[in-house]
Amino acid sequence: MAYMHIGKDFTPPDVPGKVTGRIKYAEDYTREGMVYARLLTSPIPHARVLDIDASEALAMDGVFGILTADDVYPDGEPQSTGLKILTNEPTLVGEPILALAAVDEKTAETAIAAISVTFERLPFVLDPLDSLAEGGGNAYPGDTNTFVFRQGFATEKWTADQVASFRAGNEPTAEPQQTVEYGDLEAAFAESTYVYEGTFTNAGYPHMSMEPRSALAYWENGKLYLHGGSQSLTAFADGIAGIIGVPKADLVFINEATGGGFGQRARAGSVPVYAVPAKLSQKINRPVMMRATREEEFTIGGARQGLTGWIKVGFKPDGVMAACDLWIVSDNGGKGGGADAFSAADCISVLYQTDAVRFRGTAIGTNTAHRGAQRGPGQNQIAPIISPIMDVAADELGVSRFDIRKINTPMTGDVGGPQRIPFTSAYMPEALEMAGNNLDGMNVNHVVVSKTAAKW
Amino acid sequence: MNPKLTRRRFIKGVIASGAAATTTAAWYSATGQERPSGFVERLVRINVNGQVRNVDVEPQETLASTLRYKLGLTGTKLGCNRGECGACTVLVNDVPTYACSVLTHSFKNDRIETVEGLESANGDLHPVQQAFVEELAPQCGYCTPGQIMSAVGLLRENANPTRDEARHALAGNICRCGSYDSYLDGVMRAVELIG
């Protein structure tokens, strides 16, 4: 078979445009008569909008109109997880309440400052353990704090003693929402000569792709033309058509280049804010450019889930990881969704070929940033947790920190995860050897050590 | 109409000032009126990519806004608009400058270069651009124009930098894809291309 590119040197077609500045991202387009939209976002973490008075703003010169949640959801907001286009019940600071279009951004921002929004403040929570504790605040609508697949929003509480015990570093005693297990955990720990046990917490840091989620929209002859960034035209276009409520055949989605996505532009559900210029353009009958700010990226741009967990890992005398017992409470932020915690356990199973693994997890909402896919969801959170444990185990067992990774690494034909899926190709031992060779002259035993390991 | 402003007086004022006939400054000069306190010229002349451009610029307008939204030079990107990411880097008199954090009015007598001005008249890429293509330096590409302008600024000051010097020169340009090494490969390849 003849291949066009494999084995040949070629220049991807997008590269020349990227070095000359000719390639266009969504915000690089313009349209005759284009006006600019700005967002009014929630200044408080959990609230209900009681009233919006935009009369003064709408009377200003250069203002063309506003768009509210009532405009985009005339039948009421969907009762589901995930960001909405606009909302009357924000569950995080920075969630878009309304958008305003004006002749330029300065006018739009001046007008937005003249809008009066009356909020009813609702209890909020920033730590999932605070929400789990009886009497703690609940992040989601209807005084709920979790979302159960195929059941909807629900409320989960632990006793004060259970929360306090977990905070003190003990294995949680509450019933988890999810349990996944393979192998004989008890037997594997019995085989272990070194067992590590401890707790961990990491933050859910945001994606921050270089290009903000700006978008330009206009309507011509019944068709919507939408310029935006995505990670896949085919996967994205149908989804955003559904969010906007336009037939797929009537949407022209234009995406020449995307300034980073990292999982946040894979699905339209992560970027419903693209519907703002589309809906606003339809309402005021002008092309609308909505330029998102870096500040907005921090709130609606998405972040990984933060994980708070308890972990117990057993190693055999030769350094083989025999057992891993992992209990995670994940911080699912203000909009819910995501399964990073299980992916973390899956990652340990895959990367270290553990004989037996048990994962238990509970996902709780907080009134913090929207969470979503980010390259390596779960895997990246657990890496800085498990790597120092490998180092400690190596030191305790008298195995080099380099060798303990080679001993446990997957190879072609090995299996991973609870479904024991085989790997068709895995060359980690070779990769580690190459890394060791390239670090010739340095003490590999110490080079491999992660920065956090030394005195962990 | 202001009784002091006659056509003859206006033209004389323009000739005397040597300014473009359409500038507000010329109007005040022609009419003999004092400029009001806080007066800032709106129509300014800036030198961009070797061309003198007359642009209507607001007093608080940043150079990035002028380049992108008034002159259509969208190769200069806005990543953070607060002087942190470097996507808006341009050269001002050969010095890499964050265009989002400086006012256009500050550069009426300076030489501004953007990524669009690097190609030669016959379409040949600048050696840094060519090197970045050969090393496939960009991923998403959004930071690439800024990386290129920082690299060009470095090579004009130091034609034979070490990799560490290049790393230092590009330290103000964030790449969230993590293509830093590829960009450094590009800079070192550019050194070879320039010879």
Interface residues (C-beta under 8 A of the other chain):
Chain A: T11 P12 D14 V15 P16 G17 K18 V19 T20 G21 R22 I23 K24 Y25 E27 D28 T30 H207 M208 S209 M210 E211 P212 A257 T258 G259 G260 G261 F262 R291 T293 R294
Chain B: R68 G72 L73 T74 G75 T76 K77 L78 G79 C80 N81 R82 E84 C85 A87 T114 V115 E116 L118 E119 L125 Q129 F132 V133 L136 A137 P138 Q139 C140 G141 Y142 C143 T144 P145 I148 I174 C175 R176 C177
